[in-house]
Amino acid sequence: MKKILELLVCFLHPLAVILMWVNLAARRDLTGSTKVVWAIFGLIPLVPFLYVLVGGELW
């Protein structure tokens, strides 16, 4: 069961990063530097999920 969950997370993280980047590109309420910071930190596995949970309004 643990291996199945690990494989699921390995599949979902890249998908979450891509979806986050698409969302960042479309947002008009964030500055360019904020978008870049979110895009870079999005490569860390937990950050895309944090981004979704806080609605992109961490700062």
N, C-alpha and C positions, 0 to 999 in steps of 0.2 A: 504494500500500500504506500509506503514511504517513497519508493522509487517512482510510482505513478504520479504522486504529488510533485516530486522534484522535476519530472519531465514536463508536467503541466506548467509549473512555474517557469521553466526554461523556455517554453513556447509562448507564454503569456507576456513575459517581460518585453521582448522585442516588439510585440504587437502593441503593448501599452505605450512604449516609447514612440513608435510611429504615430499612433493616434494622438498622443500628446503634442508632437511636433505639428501635426495637421491643425490641431486646435489652436496652438500658439500662433501659427501663421495667419489664422483667420481672425484673431482677437484684435480689436482696435483700442481696447481700454488699457493695454499694457504698453510700456515704452519698449524701445528696441533693446536696451540693456537688460531689462527685466526678462524679456523673451529669451535672450541669449543665456542668461543665468539659468533659467528654468530648463532650457534645451540641454545645457551641459550637465546640470545636476540630474537630469532625466536619465542619464546613462547609468546612474547608481541604482541598483535593483529596487529599492523601496521608494524612491522618489516619485516615479509615475503614479503610484498608488496614493502617496501623500498629496500629490497635485490634484488628483481626483477628489480626495476627501476634503481638502480645504477649498476647492473650487478655484484654484489658481490665485488665491488672494492671501498668500502667506506674508507678503510685505505690504 
